[in-house]
Amino acid sequence: MRTIIAQAVVEERMDFGLSPEQEAIVDGVAAICRRFGDDYWRSCDDEARFPREFHRAMAGGGWLGITMPEELGGAGLGVTEAALVMHTVARHGGAMAAASSIHINMFGPHPIVVHGTPEQKARWIPPLIAGTDQACFGVTEPNAGLDTTSITTFATKVPGGYRVNGRKMWTSTGQVANRILLLTRTTKKESVRKPTDGITLFYTEIDRSKVEIKRIPKMGRAAVDSNMTFIDDLFIPDEDRIGEEGCGFSYILDSLNPERVLVASEAVAIGQDALERAARYGRDRSVFGRPIGQNQAIQHPLAECWTALESAWLMAQKAAWLYDNGKPCGAEANAAKLLAGRAGHNAALQAVLTHGGMGYAKEYVVERLLREVLICRIAPVSEQMVLSFIAERVLGQPKSY
């Protein structure tokens, strides 16, 4: 009897179906995405043009505030729902260009929500939800990379605020943003007890007379800019500091696991989009008098891609569920990002190969999906760092770096 009861409990918890509310989210976002077809995203990519029309449509539908507090105009939902939004966005042909245009709204403001004052939240959150403010993320630096405690951008205390000088790298949407979530040092690393001490977080306006943002030409996702950012004597008022001085490293951690889950969701979606295109081509393309999809050499690689994508999606859902229920999810969020990045990339690559020569042509889209999904294997954390984290935190191995 105990076994039967335990089994019933497990079966009840292992319901991977969407609730009616979640289905409504997917349907609502998909309806917007279907208004922006392959030609739209191709032109954004060709012209390196930010998809403003798509961004406005998502803001107009209220989707930019899905994780924001209800009292400020958001929906107050969790990472699970944010992952469904981003998965839907990335699956309809827009890939990372679509996802990255709204991505930071889903995780970036979380330090503000958790650690901001009521006045700061009232001032900053509603314009993000409305889409009238756009924010970029100033964390990574040229000489620090993933070693965030080694950043050198420095905020010097002055009357009424801080004077900031430094450099940031890979600042996405910096060309179109009017605000920046900026991580700085307020005490040099060699002067603190722990490397994570002495780091302070700000959310402030971008004064372009003091901040030069230079675009980086790159392999994919041309529609959403990535930049080198040069900060010279930027004044940031005290009221734009988030939380306590010197505690910013712990604040930024509030965003990291959700970001990994969202990137995993996007990578899975791009892989699924590519897989659907490849499967359709396999049915429609005939060579030697038969559809190429009738050949197991075509079928089996695509079937393997499906299994990998589904597995990665399950891990992403598990990580989101753990986060939303206040449980540790570092290993699961990192694993989801690793599995999804590889699965999405492999599916897009196989889609190009399935199309043969036409896979190299922009007409069939899959070459763009391949270029864009590759970033999910690189950012926001490398595969090697993910594996080191799991080896140390889960398997109890000595720290390797």
VOGU-3710 file (C-alpha; in Angstrom, 3 decimals, decimal comma):
1> mrtiiaqavv> 0,000/0,000/0,000  2,803/2,447/0,886  4,443/1,713/-2,438  1,213/2,408/-4,317  0,665/5,696/-2,445  4,266/6,786/-3,020  3,951/5,970/-6,700  0,734/7,969/-6,946  2,430/10,985/-5,334  5,349/10,771/-7,748
11> eermdfglsp> 3,014/10,493/-10,720  1,078/13,539/-9,558  4,236/15,608/-9,242  5,626/14,455/-12,576  2,979/16,265/-14,609  4,826/18,086/-17,361  1,711/19,573/-18,913  1,096/23,295/-18,900  -1,556/24,885/-16,747  -4,326/26,815/-18,541
21> eqeaivdgva> -2,596/30,043/-17,514  0,721/28,868/-18,934  -0,945/27,748/-22,158  -2,442/31,222/-22,438  1,053/32,714/-22,089  2,422/30,535/-24,876  -0,564/31,271/-27,132  -0,396/35,017/-26,500  3,332/35,284/-27,183  3,098/33,016/-30,232
31> aicrrfgddy> 0,367/35,230/-31,684  2,742/38,201/-31,587  5,675/36,196/-32,939  3,682/35,017/-35,939  3,342/38,646/-37,029  7,104/38,746/-37,644  8,105/36,247/-40,302  11,385/35,041/-41,758  11,669/38,058/-44,074  11,508/40,436/-41,119
41> wrscddearf> 14,258/38,670/-39,210  16,387/38,273/-42,338  16,240/42,021/-42,959  17,116/42,783/-39,336  20,116/40,489/-39,651  21,221/41,813/-43,053  20,903/45,443/-41,972  22,190/44,907/-38,401  18,996/46,670/-37,312  17,506/46,356/-33,825
51> prefhramag> 14,021/44,763/-34,031  12,208/47,754/-32,564  8,851/46,754/-33,985  9,042/43,375/-32,290  10,215/44,950/-29,025  7,291/47,404/-29,104  4,813/44,617/-29,844  6,035/42,561/-26,893  5,893/45,610/-24,638  2,413/46,438/-25,901
61> ggwlgitmpe> 1,276/42,920/-25,046  2,571/43,314/-21,481  5,128/40,526/-21,845  8,173/42,542/-20,755  6,893/42,589/-17,181  6,089/38,928/-16,707  8,494/38,521/-13,764  8,017/42,057/-12,389  5,954/42,806/-9,273  2,221/43,164/-9,848
71> elggaglgvt> 2,036/46,385/-7,848  4,369/47,982/-10,412  2,426/46,782/-13,428  4,019/43,381/-13,941  2,545/39,912/-13,815  4,518/38,749/-10,761  5,190/35,317/-12,264  8,244/33,097/-12,006  11,209/31,924/-14,020  9,084/29,024/-15,297
81> eaalvmhtva> 6,749/31,436/-17,049  9,652/33,607/-18,219  11,241/30,494/-19,728  8,001/29,735/-21,581  7,967/33,275/-22,975  11,571/33,106/-24,141  11,175/29,596/-25,528  8,177/30,731/-27,568  9,943/33,892/-28,747  13,038/32,023/-29,940
91> rhggamaaas> 11,097/29,226/-31,669  9,313/31,325/-34,297  12,214/32,260/-36,557  13,575/35,214/-34,590  16,118/33,034/-32,772  18,582/34,964/-30,587  17,808/38,274/-32,298  14,253/38,107/-30,988  15,236/36,668/-27,625  18,068/39,107/-26,961
101> sihinmfgph> 15,912/42,120/-27,750  13,849/41,450/-24,603  16,033/38,985/-22,697  17,382/41,366/-20,065  13,852/42,298/-18,959  13,362/38,721/-17,785  16,367/38,492/-15,441  18,374/41,712/-15,404  16,151/43,799/-13,087  15,957/41,056/-10,447
111> pivvhgtpeq> 18,580/42,739/-8,190  16,412/45,864/-8,308  13,289/43,906/-7,370  15,023/42,141/-4,479  17,407/44,812/-3,174  16,078/48,128/-4,486  14,255/50,637/-2,338  10,532/51,238/-2,903  11,424/54,563/-4,517  13,923/52,919/-6,884
121> karwipplia> 11,507/50,193/-7,915  8,732/52,719/-8,552  11,113/54,849/-10,620  12,810/52,108/-12,641  10,496/49,134/-13,122  7,399/50,633/-14,851  9,423/52,158/-17,743  11,095/48,774/-18,316  7,714/47,061/-18,439  6,359/49,696/-20,831
131> gtdqacfgvt> 9,428/49,393/-23,044  10,128/53,134/-22,822  13,394/52,347/-21,012  15,876/49,838/-22,391  18,681/48,535/-20,235  22,029/46,929/-20,961  24,225/44,814/-18,694  27,697/46,134/-17,792  29,480/43,271/-16,030  32,083/41,530/-18,229
141> epnagldtts> 35,462/43,222/-18,706  38,248/42,658/-21,258  40,828/41,508/-18,711  38,505/39,696/-16,312  36,122/37,635/-18,429  34,297/35,147/-16,220  36,520/36,060/-13,253  34,067/38,718/-12,115  35,896/39,451/-8,853  38,822/40,727/-10,938
151> ittfatkvpg> 36,918/43,584/-12,566  38,729/46,917/-12,348  36,033/49,423/-13,339  36,125/51,660/-10,270  33,539/53,904/-8,612  35,165/56,586/-6,435  32,952/58,118/-3,760  32,389/61,858/-4,174  29,818/64,224/-2,649  26,355/63,121/-3,796
161> gyrvngrkmw> 27,475/60,035/-5,632  30,353/58,320/-7,408  32,763/58,970/-10,264  33,215/55,877/-12,410  36,030/54,951/-14,763  36,631/51,664/-16,533  35,911/49,363/-19,442  33,219/46,789/-20,127  32,992/44,161/-22,847  30,119/42,404/-24,665
171> tstgqvanri> 27,571/44,983/-23,542  24,514/43,836/-25,486  21,948/46,424/-26,661  24,299/49,236/-25,648  23,557/51,084/-28,900  19,844/51,348/-28,131  19,765/51,312/-24,303  19,304/54,428/-22,222  20,209/52,743/-18,897  22,876/50,366/-17,697
181> llltrttkke> 23,061/47,872/-14,840  26,693/48,447/-13,945  28,982/46,386/-11,716  32,004/48,209/-10,314  34,615/48,006/-7,609  34,461/50,501/-4,790  37,388/48,858/-2,993  40,324/47,354/-4,853  40,574/43,579/-4,841  43,929/43,581/-3,065
191> svrkptdgit> 42,428/45,603/-0,212  39,471/43,349/0,679  39,268/40,270/2,907  37,355/38,217/0,323  37,557/38,719/-3,454  33,781/39,105/-3,603  33,866/42,077/-1,191  34,153/45,667/-2,333  31,952/45,301/-5,432  29,021/47,690/-5,894
201> lfyteidrsk> 26,048/47,581/-8,262  24,410/50,580/-9,919  21,489/51,147/-12,270  21,841/54,477/-13,968  21,329/56,559/-17,091  23,909/56,318/-19,863  25,513/59,735/-20,276  27,018/59,332/-23,731  29,283/62,332/-23,222  31,071/60,161/-20,628
211> veikripkmg> 30,350/56,696/-22,020  31,537/55,569/-25,460  29,841/52,412/-26,712  31,572/50,874/-29,729  29,910/48,094/-31,683  31,677/44,740/-32,120  31,194/43,136/-35,565  30,375/39,488/-34,925  29,400/36,164/-36,459  25,698/36,121/-35,704
221> raavdsnmtf> 22,827/37,985/-34,069  23,734/41,149/-35,951  20,313/42,628/-35,215  21,156/42,971/-31,517  24,391/44,828/-30,969  27,268/43,784/-28,727  29,777/46,406/-27,668  32,955/47,562/-26,040  32,066/50,203/-23,447  34,482/52,921/-22,347
231> iddlfipded> 33,508/54,808/-19,175  35,410/57,994/-18,399  34,487/60,077/-15,353  30,813/59,117/-15,341  28,939/60,593/-12,377  26,380/58,267/-10,783  24,189/59,745/-8,017  23,824/57,959/-4,692  20,164/57,220/-5,424  21,233/55,012/-8,365
241> rigeegcgfs> 23,201/52,606/-6,186  21,439/49,282/-5,561  21,653/48,123/-1,958  24,736/48,583/0,170  28,119/49,658/-1,083  30,464/46,686/-1,418  27,713/44,031/-1,577  27,052/44,087/-5,306  28,565/40,697/-6,081  25,939/38,887/-4,021
251> yildslnper> 23,204/40,993/-5,646  24,261/40,063/-9,170  24,075/36,377/-8,248  20,287/36,767/-8,024  20,255/37,027/-11,823  22,685/34,270/-12,786  20,619/31,098/-12,395  17,533/32,605/-14,081  19,742/33,767/-16,954  21,098/30,257/-17,441
261> vlvaseavai> 17,576/28,823/-17,488  16,408/31,379/-20,037  19,401/30,866/-22,316  18,786/27,109/-22,136  15,135/27,639/-23,085  16,155/29,801/-26,041  18,779/27,308/-27,252  16,252/24,475/-27,139  13,726/26,580/-29,047  16,172/27,500/-31,819
271> gqdaleraar> 17,148/23,844/-32,133  13,484/22,854/-32,355  12,842/25,491/-35,006  15,807/24,232/-37,038  14,711/20,619/-36,567  11,191/21,349/-37,797  12,597/23,038/-40,893  14,913/20,093/-41,543  12,106/17,567/-41,092  9,901/19,490/-43,509
281> ygrdrsvfgr> 12,719/19,628/-46,054  13,283/15,879/-45,616  9,658/15,231/-46,530  9,551/17,647/-49,448  12,921/17,193/-51,127  13,144/14,239/-53,524  16,375/12,870/-54,959  16,743/9,663/-56,967  12,975/9,367/-57,066  12,305/9,341/-53,309
291> pigqnqaiqh> 12,043/11,845/-50,424  15,429/12,212/-48,762  13,677/11,764/-45,409  13,012/8,161/-46,368  16,714/7,472/-45,909  17,824/6,493/-42,416  20,973/8,562/-42,924  18,656/11,567/-42,797  16,144/10,187/-40,260  18,457/8,999/-37,512
301> plaecwtale> 20,518/12,173/-36,947  17,317/14,224/-36,805  15,731/11,754/-34,374  18,809/11,983/-32,142  18,532/15,757/-32,191  14,915/15,484/-31,024  15,873/13,304/-28,052  18,678/15,674/-27,008  16,464/18,746/-27,280  13,690/17,167/-25,229
311> sawlmaqkaa> 16,160/16,095/-22,544  17,633/19,583/-22,307  14,139/21,117/-22,116  13,258/18,838/-19,201  16,394/19,924/-17,329  15,568/23,575/-17,962  12,044/23,042/-16,636  13,412/21,314/-13,550  15,844/24,150/-12,859  13,068/26,731/-13,268
321> wlydngkpcg> 10,784/24,787/-10,933  13,510/24,550/-8,293  14,220/28,284/-8,519  10,569/29,266/-8,303  10,121/27,037/-5,260  13,076/28,543/-3,420  15,285/25,482/-3,727  18,970/25,324/-4,735  19,251/25,062/-8,507  22,819/26,018/-9,407
331> aeanaaklla> 23,786/22,598/-10,739  20,531/22,144/-12,625  20,582/25,646/-14,151  24,164/25,185/-15,300  23,454/21,677/-16,601  20,440/22,960/-18,527  22,551/25,631/-20,161  25,246/23,103/-21,107  22,848/20,483/-22,480  20,645/22,979/-24,299
341> graghnaalq> 23,522/24,861/-25,868  24,943/21,660/-27,297  21,571/20,236/-28,320  20,443/23,453/-30,011  23,736/23,844/-31,841  23,801/20,227/-32,980  20,209/20,434/-34,227  20,902/23,605/-36,206  24,059/22,087/-37,691  22,175/18,934/-38,666
351> avlthggmgy> 19,451/21,068/-40,205  22,021/22,770/-42,439  23,482/19,398/-43,419  20,003/17,988/-44,133  19,377/20,837/-46,564  22,644/20,088/-48,342  23,814/22,970/-50,483  20,628/24,914/-49,840  21,390/24,849/-46,132  24,120/27,355/-46,910
361> akeyvverll> 21,614/29,694/-48,557  19,891/32,413/-46,559  16,598/31,545/-48,241  16,141/28,487/-46,012  16,966/30,305/-42,714  18,832/27,412/-41,090  22,251/28,995/-41,668  21,150/31,982/-39,581  19,785/29,728/-36,846  23,160/27,948/-36,737
371> revlicriap> 25,062/31,237/-36,476  22,790/32,554/-33,758  22,483/29,450/-31,570  26,260/29,064/-31,265  26,311/31,913/-28,752  24,359/29,703/-26,340  27,395/27,437/-26,066  29,668/30,373/-25,276  27,616/32,708/-23,096  26,729/33,567/-20,401
381> vseqmvlsfi> 29,178/31,000/-18,997  31,558/28,652/-20,778  31,002/24,905/-20,920  34,277/24,378/-19,073  33,172/26,564/-16,166  29,855/24,694/-16,005  31,634/21,347/-15,815  34,045/22,626/-13,155  31,116/23,921/-11,100  29,311/20,583/-11,244
391> aervlgqpks> 32,473/18,610/-10,541  33,203/20,690/-7,452  29,721/21,437/-6,065  27,994/18,149/-6,912  30,774/15,578/-7,114  32,964/16,995/-4,359  36,114/17,374/-6,424  38,898/19,842/-5,467  38,587/23,343/-6,912  40,417/23,413/-10,236
401> y> 40,968/27,146/-10,681
//
